[in-house]
Structures are given as structure tokens and as C-alpha cells.
């Protein structure tokens, strides 16, 4: 997502900063902005995943699941294949 956002941002910045296309300047600028956006998105995603991991495991450990007459409910599935 960071790369896509940076792709759109790069076109705006090329227009706003009046980056010339001489010797591929606009292309190199776009590539640099996209790579920066991808790296930034990776860092933000990593930090978010690490901070949410601790709260997620705490929440899941408290969940006991549904009970029926004091016993836990279990789902059992049996698969049968037809004979040829």
C-alpha cells in the first residue's frame, strides 16, 4: 500500500517541483519515491504487527469458547469419499 500511495504522490511531486524528464530525471525520482514508500510501509506494518501481537495473545488467552451444560462444545467432521 505504501508503494501505491508513493506512486500517486510522485506524480504530484513531479508536477509541483517541476522535475524535468531530461536523462530520465522524472523516472528516477518516481522510482526513489516508490522505494521510499515501500520501505516506509514495511516499517509501519512491522511496528503495528509487533505492538498488536502482545494485545492479541492476551485477548485470545481469556476467550474460553461457548459451553453447553458446563461442557465445551466441539465440532467433529467426518469426510467420506464415494467408491468408484
Phi and psi in degrees as a GROMACS rama.xvg file:
@    title "Ramachandran Plot"
@    xaxis  label "Phi"
@    yaxis  label "Psi"
@TYPE xy
-64.0792  -36.1091  UNK-2
-67.9298  -39.3227  UNK-3
-67.1669  -41.0635  UNK-4
-65.3386  -40.0593  UNK-5
-68.2465  -31.2782  UNK-6
-62.5434  -47.2355  UNK-7
-66.0521  -39.7202  UNK-8
-64.2115  -35.8296  UNK-9
-65.1059  -38.4648  UNK-10
-66.1511  -38.2972  UNK-11
-65.1707  -43.303  UNK-12
-67.2166  -34.3166  UNK-13
-62.081  -43.2865  UNK-14
-68.7581  -44.171  UNK-15
-69.1536  -42.2051  UNK-16
-88.7568  -4.38896  UNK-17
56.2288  50.7956  UNK-18
-73.6381  128.611  UNK-19
-79.7702  161.429  UNK-20
-95.445  11.584  UNK-21
-64.7128  124.291  UNK-22
53.9242  35.4903  UNK-23
73.5397  24.3102  UNK-24
-59.1676  -42.3949  UNK-25
-67.8354  -37.0526  UNK-26
-67.1628  -44.0109  UNK-27
-64.6694  -38.8529  UNK-28
-63.3447  -43.8617  UNK-29
-61.8537  -43.8476  UNK-30
-61.7412  -42.5911  UNK-31
-64.1671  -43.2382  UNK-32
-66.8852  -39.7201  UNK-33
-65.5193  -44.7103  UNK-34
-62.8667  -37.7048  UNK-35
-65.2268  -40.5045  UNK-36
-65.2083  -39.8907  UNK-37
-65.2328  -44.5012  UNK-38
-64.2489  -41.0129  UNK-39
-65.1174  -40.6361  UNK-40
-64.4052  -37.1406  UNK-41
-64.6437  -43.8147  UNK-42
-65.1738  -45.5078  UNK-43
-63.2038  -42.2245  UNK-44
-64.1877  -39.6568  UNK-45
-65.7823  -45.6982  UNK-46
-63.2815  -42.1295  UNK-47
-63.6556  -43.2933  UNK-48
-63.9891  -40.9013  UNK-49
-69.7896  -36.2732  UNK-50
-75.9988  -33.3565  UNK-51
-80.2149  -20.3321  UNK-52
-60.6772  -44.0734  UNK-53
-68.1904  -39.599  UNK-54
-73.2486  -31.9328  UNK-55
-66.6558  -43.9987  UNK-56
-68.3355  -33.0322  UNK-57
-67.5145  -40.4262  UNK-58
-67.2856  -40.6681  UNK-59
-70.2391  -29.3282  UNK-60
-72.492  -23.3647  UNK-61
-83.2979  -19.3465  UNK-62
-79.3002  123.763  UNK-63
-103.587  -18.432  UNK-64
92.7706  169.943  UNK-65
-74.8121  152.173  UNK-66
-129.908  149.355  UNK-67
-128.511  114.022  UNK-68
55.8311  37.2587  UNK-69
85.5126  -8.94258  UNK-70
-101.919  145.558  UNK-71
-69.2351  145.614  UNK-72
-88.4692  131.843  UNK-73
-121.938  142.488  UNK-74
-107.394  121.113  UNK-75
-114.58  134.631  UNK-76
-125.506  137.517  UNK-77
-122.539  126.6  UNK-78
-106.405  131.969  UNK-79
-123.802  135.653  UNK-80
-99.228  140.255  UNK-81
-71.3247  149.28  UNK-82
-80.6664  147.782  UNK-83
